[in-house]
């Protein structure tokens, strides 16, 4: 004869010893995420500030061809003047 399993028995609840390491690991991962978010922002700002290599080549070519005035115009446009 088969025994019937009682449906009134609640599953075992995790105790603090089970949960504490998980909470600590979650806190570590949240700190890592925050650090990575700051790093991404810093890299985005650095990328925005980086000069365009094509623009630098154009300025260099202008100077080599003796057209310093146009090189200065390009530089002014690049910095927002």
C-alpha positions in Angstrom: 0.0 0.0 0.0 1.3 3.5 -0.9 1.6 6.2 1.7 0.1 9.5 0.8 2.3 12.5 1.1 0.8 15.2 3.3 0.1 18.4 1.4 0.2 20.4 4.6 3.9 20.2 5.1 5.6 23.4 4.1 8.9 23.3 2.3 12.0 23.9 4.5 12.7 27.6 4.8 16.3 28.6 4.4 18.0 29.8 7.5 20.4 32.7 7.9 23.4 30.4 7.4 22.0 29.6 3.9 21.1 33.1 2.9 24.0 35.2 4.3 26.6 34.0 1.7 24.2 34.7 -1.1 23.4 38.2 0.1 27.2 38.8 0.5 27.8 37.7 -3.1 24.9 39.8 -4.4 26.5 42.9 -2.6 29.9 42.1 -4.2 28.3 41.9 -7.6 26.4 45.1 -7.1 29.6 46.9 -6.2 31.3 45.5 -9.3 28.4 46.7 -11.5 28.6 50.1 -10.0 32.4 50.2 -10.7 31.8 49.1 -14.3 29.1 51.7 -14.8 31.6 54.4 -13.7 34.3 53.0 -15.9 31.9 53.0 -18.9 31.0 56.7 -18.3 34.7 57.6 -18.1 35.5 55.8 -21.3 32.5 57.4 -23.1 33.8 60.8 -22.0 37.3 60.0 -23.1 36.0 58.8 -26.5 34.1 62.0 -27.0 37.2 64.0 -26.2 39.4 62.0 -28.5 40.4 63.9 -31.7 39.1 62.5 -35.0 42.1 60.9 -36.8 40.8 62.1 -40.2 40.7 65.6 -38.9 44.2 65.4 -37.6 45.4 64.1 -40.9 43.6 67.0 -42.7 45.2 69.5 -40.4 48.6 68.0 -40.9 48.2 68.0 -44.6 47.1 71.6 -44.6 50.2 72.6 -42.6 52.5 70.6 -44.9 51.0 72.3 -47.9 51.6 75.7 -46.2 47.9 76.5 -45.6 48.2 77.3 -41.9 45.1 79.6 -42.1 42.9 76.7 -43.2 44.5 74.4 -40.6 43.6 77.0 -37.9 40.0 77.1 -39.2 39.8 73.3 -38.9 41.2 73.4 -35.4 38.7 76.2 -34.5 35.8 74.2 -35.8 37.0 71.1 -34.0 37.0 72.9 -30.6 33.7 74.6 -31.2 34.8 78.1 -32.1 
